[in-house]
Amino acid sequence: MERLKVGVFGVGSLGRHHARIYAANEAVDLVGVFDLDAARAGEVAHEHGTVSFEDPCDLAARIEAASVVVPTDRHHDVAAELLRRKIHLLVEKPISSTTAQAEAMVRMAQEQGVIMQVGHVERFNPVMDYLEANLTQPRFIEVTRLAPYPPRREGAAPRGTEVSVVLDLMIHDLEIIMHIVRSPVREIHAIGVPVLSPTEDIANVRLVFESGCVANVTASRISRERMRKLRVFQEETYLSLDYMNQTGQLLRKTASGIVAAEVPIEKREPLAAELDAFVQCVLSRRTPVVTGEHASNALKLAVEICRTIRERPG
């Protein structure tokens, strides 16, 4: 079977893992990588048996699909050039810095007839399989996502800090919440503060949906510990899931009282599952799990949360 010709644009802390996973995928021919840091691109290319390109257009001319793993504020420009060439894309989250750019990217992908998947990787975490299989009508959702401040980079801001923590980290959880609640947001209450970067480094949001469900979401990139946990309360059931450790617990009301059971989860690397799903979508022309439209809607909510923090704190 002829392998899908893929390139990776941006091979920093996350992009190098895209290259690693594609290089190991038997359905993929990793044609090459590009990064503004030519030395880093060369190092990643050598490590995974491929080629580093000095000119991104040269790489684009040789591929059918690509991962866009450049900083968020460059997503639109890089993606637009690739979409013009009818290249299928996996764009890392958030889809773009602005809703206008996101909508333009979605529209261009539709016009060019290409697949554009967005890297909301938690949708490929195995805990999601169990969550979706056991969902009824969520009434209250609580999510906590904590991470240490990103390390310094030569000549650039720490990774992700070009945008608010809402767009950097919380957007993962916003997309998942929208997916499982499936109801319009009625109210947004949000607070957030910058601590080490120009935009919010810690934020807390309370979302009230038309369905009556309430979600309380906290994200921080200035924590000394790492945590990615989701709790869902619904009638007679409480699900507690740990994205990071891929574990969970289900508590259910029975005739004999509250019964707790460990969640049976087959662990896997979410990023590998995500990239394999992207490759299979391109090869079979299937609709991705996370489309550009899904990601654009999550971005709209994240942008509205940021606006609420800055204009109507509390």
N, C-alpha and C positions, 0 to 999 in steps of 0.2 A: 504494500500500500504506500502510495506517495505521501510523504510527511508534510505537515503544514509548516510553511516557512515563516518563522517568527523572529522579531527583533525586540529588544528592550531599550527604551529611551529613559535614561536615568538609572544609574546603578549605585546609588548611595546605600544607606543602611537597609532599606526595604527592597530597592530595585535589584540588588545583588542576589537576593533570595528568589526573585522572579527568574533571574538568569539560571540559578542553580536548579530550580524545579523544571524549567523548560528543558535544560540540558539532559535531565534524567527521564524526560517523557518520550516514550518510544514513538508517539504520534507526531512529534515535533522535530523540525530541523532548526536549531537555534542559529540563525544566519549570522547574527552579530549583536553588539551592544554599542550604545553611544552615551557619552556623558561629557558635560562641559569640562570636567576634570579628566583630561586625557590619560593621566597616569593611573587613576582609579579604574577607568574603562579598560585600559590595557591589562591591569592586574586581574580584574574579573573575567575578562575574555580568556586570558591564559589559564586561569583556574578551571574554567568550564569548557575548554577546548573549542573556542570560537574566535571571532575576530572583533577587534574594536575599530570603529569607524570614526575618522576625523570630521567627516561631513555627514550630518544626519540625513541629508537628501540621498546620499549614496546608499545608506542602509535602507531607507524607505523604498528605493527603487528595486530592491531585491526581495521584498517580503510580502506576505499576504495578510499577516496579522501582527499586532504589536501590543506590548504593555507600555503604558505611559506612566512613569513613576518619577516624574520631575516634581519640583515644588508646586504647590497648589496654584500659586499665582501665574504659573506658566502652562497649566493644563490646557486652557482654551487654545492658545496659539499653537502648541505642539499638536494637539488633537485635530485642530482644523486643517493643518497642513496634511496630516495623514489621512483624514477623511476625504479630502479633495482627491487623494490618490486611490480612494475606494479600499482602504486598508481597514480590516476589522480591528476593533480596539477593546482592550481592557484598560480602563482609566482608573487609577487609584482614587480613593475617596479623599475629601469630598470631590464631587465631579468637577467643580470649578470654584472660583472665588466669589462669583456673583451669579444671581439667578438669571440675569439676561444672558450671560455667557453659557450657562448650563442649558437654557432653552435653545440657544443657537446651535449648540453641539448636538442636542437631541434632534433638532430639525434637520441638520446637515446629514446625520447618520441615516435618517429616514429617507431623505432625498437621494442619497447615494446608494441606498439599498444594502447597507452593511450593518453588521452586528456591533453594538456598543454595550459592553457590560461594565459595571462600575464596582470597584473593589471594596464593597461592604463585607469584609471577610467573615464577620461573626455569623452571617447567614449560613456559612459552611461549617460552623462549629458543630460537632456532633450533638451537643446539648440541645440544639435547635430542633433536631429530628424528634427528640422526646417531647419537647415543649409543644410542638405543633400537633403531635399525635394525641396530646392530653389536654388541649385547649377546649374550653366550652365558651364561657362568656366572661372575659377578664373584668374584674371590678376595681382592683387596685394593683398597681405595678410599682415596684421600687427597684431602681437600678443605681449601682455605685461603681464608678470606674475611676481608679486612682493609678497614677504613674509618677515616677520621679521626673524631675526636670531633664529635658534632653541634653546631651553633652554638647560642648562647644564644637564648632566646625571652623576650619580655616577659611576665612574670607566670606563667611555666611552666617546667618542667624541659626541658632539651634533648630534642628528639624521640627517642623510643624508649628513653630512659634510665629510664622508669618501670618497666621490666622488665630482667631480666638480658640480657646479650648473647646468651645461649643462646636466649632467646625472641625477641629483637630481630633477630638476624642468622643465627645458626647454624640456626635452625628451618627456613630455606629448604633447607639442605643435608640436614637430618635427614629432611624429607619426601621429597626426591629419593632419598636412599639407601634408605629404606624401600620406595619405589616400584620401584627397580631390583633390590634384593636379594630382596624378597618372602620373607623368612624371619624368624621371631621372634628378638628380641635375647636372647642368653644371658648376656652379661656387660657391665657398664658400668664403665669406669675413667675418672675425670674429675678435673681440677683447674681452678681458676679463681680470679681475684682481682678485687675492686673497686679502682679506681685513682682515677677522677674522679667516680664516682657511687656511690650506696648499694649497688648490686648489681654483679655481675661485669661487668667491662669487657673482659676477655680470658679465654678458656677453651680448653682442649684436652680432647678426648674420644676414647677408644678404645672402639669397640663391637665385640663378638664375637657373631656370629649363629649360630643353630643349624646353618645350612648350612656353617659353617666360614669364611665370608667375614669379613674384618676391615676396619673402617673407622676411619681416623684423621682427626679433624675439628678444625680450629682456627678460631676466630673472634675478631676483635678490633675494637673501635671506638675504639682509641687509637693507631692507626697513622698515620704521616705519608704513607703511600701507600695506594692503593686496589688491591685484588686480589680476583678471584673465579675460582678455578681448581679444576678437578676432574680427578683422574687415576684411571683404572680399569684394573686389571691382571686379565687372565683368560688362559686357556690360549692360548699362542702369540700373544697380542695385548696391546698397551698403547695406551690411548686417553688423550690429554692434551687437555683442553678448557678454553678461556678464555671464561667467561660474559660478562665485561665487554667484551672486544674481539670476541667472536663469531668466534673462530678456533680451530683445533685441529690436532692431528697424530695420525695413526694409524701405529703401528709394528707390523709383523707378521712373524713368523718364516716364511721360505720356504726352499725347497731351496737357494737361493743365498745365504742369510743373512738378516739383519734388513733389512727394507725399510721406509722411512719415506715417508709421503705426507701432504700437506696435506689437511685436511678440507674438502670443498666445502660451504660454508654460504652460504645466501642470507640476508643480514642483514635484520633487521626490528626494530621497537620492540616488545619483549616485552609492555609494559603495554597497548599498543594491541591486540595480538593477544589478550591476556587479556580485555580488556573487550569486544571484538567477539565472542569465543567465548561470553561470558556473555550478551550480547544474543541471539545465535543460539540458545543453550540455552533461554532464556525463550520466544522466538518459536516454536521447534519442539518445546519440552518435552523436550529431550535432557538426559541426565545430564551434569553438568559434568566436566571433566578432573580438577579438584580439588574433591571434595565436602566437605561438613561432616564426614563420617566420617573421610576422609583427614586433614583438618586436625586433628580431635580426637585422632586417634592420634599424629600428629606432636607435638602439644602434650603428650600424656601422656609421650612419651619425653623431651621437653625438660624437663618438670617433674621427672621422675625423675633426669635428669642434674643439674639444679640441687640436688636433694636430696642426691645423691651427693657433689657438690662441698662442700656445707655440713656433711654428717654424716660422710662417709668420705673426706676429701681424699686424693688420690693413688691 
